[in-house]
Amino acid sequence: MDMLGPLLSIGFVFALLGAAIWLLRRNGLAGRASRGRGHFLELVESRPLSPGHTLHLVRIAGRGVVVATCGSGCALIESRPWRELAGATEDSI
């Protein structure tokens, strides 16, 4: 009987936390991958090369960065202003 009070308090706190998370997600303020103004990092595209090896195009604050990843780490392949990369993809289509 002595544990009932603390358990109810903990349950109430979890209920409040769940309600807060639900409201934040409903209003688009939490829990989603964000794309748009004020965000500096965006995964544009990924291509698997072989099992365990992947090539990623990442947009970071106005720059396009190509990164290769594998089980032992990652390596920067190329970094250019995003305008150059965006123009190249539009011209090649």
Phi and psi in radians as a Rosetta constraint file:
Dihedral C 1 N 2 CA 2 C 2 CIRCULARHARMONIC -1.218 0.35
Dihedral N 2 CA 2 C 2 N 3 CIRCULARHARMONIC -0.372 0.35
Dihedral C 2 N 3 CA 3 C 3 CIRCULARHARMONIC -1.514 0.35
Dihedral N 3 CA 3 C 3 N 4 CIRCULARHARMONIC -0.190 0.35
Dihedral C 3 N 4 CA 4 C 4 CIRCULARHARMONIC -1.123 0.35
Dihedral N 4 CA 4 C 4 N 5 CIRCULARHARMONIC -0.758 0.35
Dihedral C 4 N 5 CA 5 C 5 CIRCULARHARMONIC -1.061 0.35
Dihedral N 5 CA 5 C 5 N 6 CIRCULARHARMONIC -0.931 0.35
Dihedral C 5 N 6 CA 6 C 6 CIRCULARHARMONIC -1.089 0.35
Dihedral N 6 CA 6 C 6 N 7 CIRCULARHARMONIC -0.643 0.35
Dihedral C 6 N 7 CA 7 C 7 CIRCULARHARMONIC -1.156 0.35
Dihedral N 7 CA 7 C 7 N 8 CIRCULARHARMONIC -0.695 0.35
Dihedral C 7 N 8 CA 8 C 8 CIRCULARHARMONIC -1.147 0.35
Dihedral N 8 CA 8 C 8 N 9 CIRCULARHARMONIC -0.657 0.35
Dihedral C 8 N 9 CA 9 C 9 CIRCULARHARMONIC -1.117 0.35
Dihedral N 9 CA 9 C 9 N 10 CIRCULARHARMONIC -0.776 0.35
Dihedral C 9 N 10 CA 10 C 10 CIRCULARHARMONIC -1.107 0.35
Dihedral N 10 CA 10 C 10 N 11 CIRCULARHARMONIC -0.761 0.35
Dihedral C 10 N 11 CA 11 C 11 CIRCULARHARMONIC -1.063 0.35
Dihedral N 11 CA 11 C 11 N 12 CIRCULARHARMONIC -0.696 0.35
Dihedral C 11 N 12 CA 12 C 12 CIRCULARHARMONIC -1.123 0.35
Dihedral N 12 CA 12 C 12 N 13 CIRCULARHARMONIC -0.740 0.35
Dihedral C 12 N 13 CA 13 C 13 CIRCULARHARMONIC -1.105 0.35
Dihedral N 13 CA 13 C 13 N 14 CIRCULARHARMONIC -0.747 0.35
Dihedral C 13 N 14 CA 14 C 14 CIRCULARHARMONIC -1.125 0.35
Dihedral N 14 CA 14 C 14 N 15 CIRCULARHARMONIC -0.653 0.35
Dihedral C 14 N 15 CA 15 C 15 CIRCULARHARMONIC -1.114 0.35
Dihedral N 15 CA 15 C 15 N 16 CIRCULARHARMONIC -0.747 0.35
Dihedral C 15 N 16 CA 16 C 16 CIRCULARHARMONIC -1.117 0.35
Dihedral N 16 CA 16 C 16 N 17 CIRCULARHARMONIC -0.719 0.35
Dihedral C 16 N 17 CA 17 C 17 CIRCULARHARMONIC -1.096 0.35
Dihedral N 17 CA 17 C 17 N 18 CIRCULARHARMONIC -0.780 0.35
Dihedral C 17 N 18 CA 18 C 18 CIRCULARHARMONIC -1.082 0.35
Dihedral N 18 CA 18 C 18 N 19 CIRCULARHARMONIC -0.715 0.35
Dihedral C 18 N 19 CA 19 C 19 CIRCULARHARMONIC -1.136 0.35
Dihedral N 19 CA 19 C 19 N 20 CIRCULARHARMONIC -0.693 0.35
Dihedral C 19 N 20 CA 20 C 20 CIRCULARHARMONIC -1.136 0.35
Dihedral N 20 CA 20 C 20 N 21 CIRCULARHARMONIC -0.751 0.35
Dihedral C 20 N 21 CA 21 C 21 CIRCULARHARMONIC -1.132 0.35
Dihedral N 21 CA 21 C 21 N 22 CIRCULARHARMONIC -0.732 0.35
Dihedral C 21 N 22 CA 22 C 22 CIRCULARHARMONIC -1.060 0.35
Dihedral N 22 CA 22 C 22 N 23 CIRCULARHARMONIC -0.784 0.35
Dihedral C 22 N 23 CA 23 C 23 CIRCULARHARMONIC -1.125 0.35
Dihedral N 23 CA 23 C 23 N 24 CIRCULARHARMONIC -0.725 0.35
Dihedral C 23 N 24 CA 24 C 24 CIRCULARHARMONIC -1.112 0.35
Dihedral N 24 CA 24 C 24 N 25 CIRCULARHARMONIC -0.750 0.35
Dihedral C 24 N 25 CA 25 C 25 CIRCULARHARMONIC -1.169 0.35
Dihedral N 25 CA 25 C 25 N 26 CIRCULARHARMONIC -0.677 0.35
Dihedral C 25 N 26 CA 26 C 26 CIRCULARHARMONIC -1.104 0.35
Dihedral N 26 CA 26 C 26 N 27 CIRCULARHARMONIC -0.618 0.35
Dihedral C 26 N 27 CA 27 C 27 CIRCULARHARMONIC -1.570 0.35
Dihedral N 27 CA 27 C 27 N 28 CIRCULARHARMONIC 0.055 0.35
Dihedral C 27 N 28 CA 28 C 28 CIRCULARHARMONIC 1.309 0.35
Dihedral N 28 CA 28 C 28 N 29 CIRCULARHARMONIC 0.434 0.35
Dihedral C 28 N 29 CA 29 C 29 CIRCULARHARMONIC -1.773 0.35
Dihedral N 29 CA 29 C 29 N 30 CIRCULARHARMONIC -0.129 0.35
Dihedral C 29 N 30 CA 30 C 30 CIRCULARHARMONIC -2.714 0.35
Dihedral N 30 CA 30 C 30 N 31 CIRCULARHARMONIC 2.723 0.35
Dihedral C 30 N 31 CA 31 C 31 CIRCULARHARMONIC 1.448 0.35
Dihedral N 31 CA 31 C 31 N 32 CIRCULARHARMONIC 0.116 0.35
Dihedral C 31 N 32 CA 32 C 32 CIRCULARHARMONIC -2.196 0.35
Dihedral N 32 CA 32 C 32 N 33 CIRCULARHARMONIC 2.632 0.35
Dihedral C 32 N 33 CA 33 C 33 CIRCULARHARMONIC -1.196 0.35
Dihedral N 33 CA 33 C 33 N 34 CIRCULARHARMONIC 2.192 0.35
Dihedral C 33 N 34 CA 34 C 34 CIRCULARHARMONIC -1.729 0.35
Dihedral N 34 CA 34 C 34 N 35 CIRCULARHARMONIC 2.375 0.35
Dihedral C 34 N 35 CA 35 C 35 CIRCULARHARMONIC -2.347 0.35
Dihedral N 35 CA 35 C 35 N 36 CIRCULARHARMONIC 2.280 0.35
Dihedral C 35 N 36 CA 36 C 36 CIRCULARHARMONIC 2.492 0.35
Dihedral N 36 CA 36 C 36 N 37 CIRCULARHARMONIC -2.796 0.35
Dihedral C 36 N 37 CA 37 C 37 CIRCULARHARMONIC -1.149 0.35
Dihedral N 37 CA 37 C 37 N 38 CIRCULARHARMONIC 2.519 0.35
Dihedral C 37 N 38 CA 38 C 38 CIRCULARHARMONIC 1.461 0.35
Dihedral N 38 CA 38 C 38 N 39 CIRCULARHARMONIC 0.017 0.35
Dihedral C 38 N 39 CA 39 C 39 CIRCULARHARMONIC -2.003 0.35
Dihedral N 39 CA 39 C 39 N 40 CIRCULARHARMONIC 2.303 0.35
Dihedral C 39 N 40 CA 40 C 40 CIRCULARHARMONIC -1.813 0.35
Dihedral N 40 CA 40 C 40 N 41 CIRCULARHARMONIC -0.141 0.35
Dihedral C 40 N 41 CA 41 C 41 CIRCULARHARMONIC -2.253 0.35
Dihedral N 41 CA 41 C 41 N 42 CIRCULARHARMONIC 2.211 0.35
Dihedral C 41 N 42 CA 42 C 42 CIRCULARHARMONIC -2.536 0.35
Dihedral N 42 CA 42 C 42 N 43 CIRCULARHARMONIC 2.225 0.35
Dihedral C 42 N 43 CA 43 C 43 CIRCULARHARMONIC -1.422 0.35
Dihedral N 43 CA 43 C 43 N 44 CIRCULARHARMONIC 1.973 0.35
Dihedral C 43 N 44 CA 44 C 44 CIRCULARHARMONIC -1.480 0.35
Dihedral N 44 CA 44 C 44 N 45 CIRCULARHARMONIC -0.799 0.35
Dihedral C 44 N 45 CA 45 C 45 CIRCULARHARMONIC -2.779 0.35
Dihedral N 45 CA 45 C 45 N 46 CIRCULARHARMONIC 2.602 0.35
Dihedral C 45 N 46 CA 46 C 46 CIRCULARHARMONIC -2.349 0.35
Dihedral N 46 CA 46 C 46 N 47 CIRCULARHARMONIC 2.499 0.35
Dihedral C 46 N 47 CA 47 C 47 CIRCULARHARMONIC -2.355 0.35
Dihedral N 47 CA 47 C 47 N 48 CIRCULARHARMONIC 2.115 0.35
Dihedral C 47 N 48 CA 48 C 48 CIRCULARHARMONIC -1.253 0.35
Dihedral N 48 CA 48 C 48 N 49 CIRCULARHARMONIC 2.350 0.35
Dihedral C 48 N 49 CA 49 C 49 CIRCULARHARMONIC -1.696 0.35
Dihedral N 49 CA 49 C 49 N 50 CIRCULARHARMONIC -0.740 0.35
Dihedral C 49 N 50 CA 50 C 50 CIRCULARHARMONIC -2.792 0.35
Dihedral N 50 CA 50 C 50 N 51 CIRCULARHARMONIC 3.012 0.35
Dihedral C 50 N 51 CA 51 C 51 CIRCULARHARMONIC -1.001 0.35
Dihedral N 51 CA 51 C 51 N 52 CIRCULARHARMONIC 2.100 0.35
Dihedral C 51 N 52 CA 52 C 52 CIRCULARHARMONIC 1.558 0.35
Dihedral N 52 CA 52 C 52 N 53 CIRCULARHARMONIC -0.054 0.35
Dihedral C 52 N 53 CA 53 C 53 CIRCULARHARMONIC -2.187 0.35
Dihedral N 53 CA 53 C 53 N 54 CIRCULARHARMONIC 2.226 0.35
Dihedral C 53 N 54 CA 54 C 54 CIRCULARHARMONIC -2.422 0.35
Dihedral N 54 CA 54 C 54 N 55 CIRCULARHARMONIC 2.567 0.35
Dihedral C 54 N 55 CA 55 C 55 CIRCULARHARMONIC -1.916 0.35
Dihedral N 55 CA 55 C 55 N 56 CIRCULARHARMONIC 2.269 0.35
Dihedral C 55 N 56 CA 56 C 56 CIRCULARHARMONIC -2.143 0.35
Dihedral N 56 CA 56 C 56 N 57 CIRCULARHARMONIC 2.399 0.35
Dihedral C 56 N 57 CA 57 C 57 CIRCULARHARMONIC -1.848 0.35
Dihedral N 57 CA 57 C 57 N 58 CIRCULARHARMONIC 2.073 0.35
Dihedral C 57 N 58 CA 58 C 58 CIRCULARHARMONIC -2.114 0.35
Dihedral N 58 CA 58 C 58 N 59 CIRCULARHARMONIC 2.367 0.35
Dihedral C 58 N 59 CA 59 C 59 CIRCULARHARMONIC -1.761 0.35
Dihedral N 59 CA 59 C 59 N 60 CIRCULARHARMONIC 2.092 0.35
Dihedral C 59 N 60 CA 60 C 60 CIRCULARHARMONIC -2.194 0.35
Dihedral N 60 CA 60 C 60 N 61 CIRCULARHARMONIC 1.848 0.35
Dihedral C 60 N 61 CA 61 C 61 CIRCULARHARMONIC 0.799 0.35
Dihedral N 61 CA 61 C 61 N 62 CIRCULARHARMONIC 0.912 0.35
Dihedral C 61 N 62 CA 62 C 62 CIRCULARHARMONIC 1.537 0.35
Dihedral N 62 CA 62 C 62 N 63 CIRCULARHARMONIC 0.083 0.35
Dihedral C 62 N 63 CA 63 C 63 CIRCULARHARMONIC -2.126 0.35
Dihedral N 63 CA 63 C 63 N 64 CIRCULARHARMONIC 2.565 0.35
Dihedral C 63 N 64 CA 64 C 64 CIRCULARHARMONIC -1.762 0.35
Dihedral N 64 CA 64 C 64 N 65 CIRCULARHARMONIC 2.255 0.35
Dihedral C 64 N 65 CA 65 C 65 CIRCULARHARMONIC -2.199 0.35
Dihedral N 65 CA 65 C 65 N 66 CIRCULARHARMONIC 2.256 0.35
Dihedral C 65 N 66 CA 66 C 66 CIRCULARHARMONIC -1.809 0.35
Dihedral N 66 CA 66 C 66 N 67 CIRCULARHARMONIC 2.157 0.35
Dihedral C 66 N 67 CA 67 C 67 CIRCULARHARMONIC -2.200 0.35
Dihedral N 67 CA 67 C 67 N 68 CIRCULARHARMONIC 2.349 0.35
Dihedral C 67 N 68 CA 68 C 68 CIRCULARHARMONIC -1.786 0.35
Dihedral N 68 CA 68 C 68 N 69 CIRCULARHARMONIC 2.313 0.35
Dihedral C 68 N 69 CA 69 C 69 CIRCULARHARMONIC -2.101 0.35
Dihedral N 69 CA 69 C 69 N 70 CIRCULARHARMONIC 2.600 0.35
Dihedral C 69 N 70 CA 70 C 70 CIRCULARHARMONIC -2.589 0.35
Dihedral N 70 CA 70 C 70 N 71 CIRCULARHARMONIC -3.140 0.35
Dihedral C 70 N 71 CA 71 C 71 CIRCULARHARMONIC -1.080 0.35
Dihedral N 71 CA 71 C 71 N 72 CIRCULARHARMONIC -0.460 0.35
Dihedral C 71 N 72 CA 72 C 72 CIRCULARHARMONIC -1.684 0.35
Dihedral N 72 CA 72 C 72 N 73 CIRCULARHARMONIC -0.050 0.35
Dihedral C 72 N 73 CA 73 C 73 CIRCULARHARMONIC 2.664 0.35
Dihedral N 73 CA 73 C 73 N 74 CIRCULARHARMONIC -2.701 0.35
Dihedral C 73 N 74 CA 74 C 74 CIRCULARHARMONIC -2.489 0.35
Dihedral N 74 CA 74 C 74 N 75 CIRCULARHARMONIC 2.833 0.35
Dihedral C 74 N 75 CA 75 C 75 CIRCULARHARMONIC -2.468 0.35
Dihedral N 75 CA 75 C 75 N 76 CIRCULARHARMONIC 2.404 0.35
Dihedral C 75 N 76 CA 76 C 76 CIRCULARHARMONIC -1.350 0.35
Dihedral N 76 CA 76 C 76 N 77 CIRCULARHARMONIC 2.172 0.35
Dihedral C 76 N 77 CA 77 C 77 CIRCULARHARMONIC -1.680 0.35
Dihedral N 77 CA 77 C 77 N 78 CIRCULARHARMONIC -0.827 0.35
Dihedral C 77 N 78 CA 78 C 78 CIRCULARHARMONIC -2.684 0.35
Dihedral N 78 CA 78 C 78 N 79 CIRCULARHARMONIC 2.579 0.35
Dihedral C 78 N 79 CA 79 C 79 CIRCULARHARMONIC -2.479 0.35
Dihedral N 79 CA 79 C 79 N 80 CIRCULARHARMONIC 2.141 0.35
Dihedral C 79 N 80 CA 80 C 80 CIRCULARHARMONIC -2.477 0.35
Dihedral N 80 CA 80 C 80 N 81 CIRCULARHARMONIC 2.824 0.35
Dihedral C 80 N 81 CA 81 C 81 CIRCULARHARMONIC -1.056 0.35
Dihedral N 81 CA 81 C 81 N 82 CIRCULARHARMONIC 2.476 0.35
Dihedral C 81 N 82 CA 82 C 82 CIRCULARHARMONIC -1.062 0.35
Dihedral N 82 CA 82 C 82 N 83 CIRCULARHARMONIC -0.559 0.35
Dihedral C 82 N 83 CA 83 C 83 CIRCULARHARMONIC -1.050 0.35
Dihedral N 83 CA 83 C 83 N 84 CIRCULARHARMONIC -0.669 0.35
Dihedral C 83 N 84 CA 84 C 84 CIRCULARHARMONIC -1.116 0.35
Dihedral N 84 CA 84 C 84 N 85 CIRCULARHARMONIC -0.793 0.35
Dihedral C 84 N 85 CA 85 C 85 CIRCULARHARMONIC -1.215 0.35
Dihedral N 85 CA 85 C 85 N 86 CIRCULARHARMONIC -0.715 0.35
Dihedral C 85 N 86 CA 86 C 86 CIRCULARHARMONIC -1.121 0.35
Dihedral N 86 CA 86 C 86 N 87 CIRCULARHARMONIC -0.694 0.35
Dihedral C 86 N 87 CA 87 C 87 CIRCULARHARMONIC -1.164 0.35
Dihedral N 87 CA 87 C 87 N 88 CIRCULARHARMONIC -0.654 0.35
Dihedral C 87 N 88 CA 88 C 88 CIRCULARHARMONIC -1.174 0.35
Dihedral N 88 CA 88 C 88 N 89 CIRCULARHARMONIC -0.682 0.35
Dihedral C 88 N 89 CA 89 C 89 CIRCULARHARMONIC -1.267 0.35
Dihedral N 89 CA 89 C 89 N 90 CIRCULARHARMONIC -0.593 0.35
Dihedral C 89 N 90 CA 90 C 90 CIRCULARHARMONIC -1.229 0.35
Dihedral N 90 CA 90 C 90 N 91 CIRCULARHARMONIC -0.646 0.35
Dihedral C 90 N 91 CA 91 C 91 CIRCULARHARMONIC -1.234 0.35
Dihedral N 91 CA 91 C 91 N 92 CIRCULARHARMONIC -0.523 0.35
Dihedral C 91 N 92 CA 92 C 92 CIRCULARHARMONIC -1.468 0.35
Dihedral N 92 CA 92 C 92 N 93 CIRCULARHARMONIC -0.180 0.35
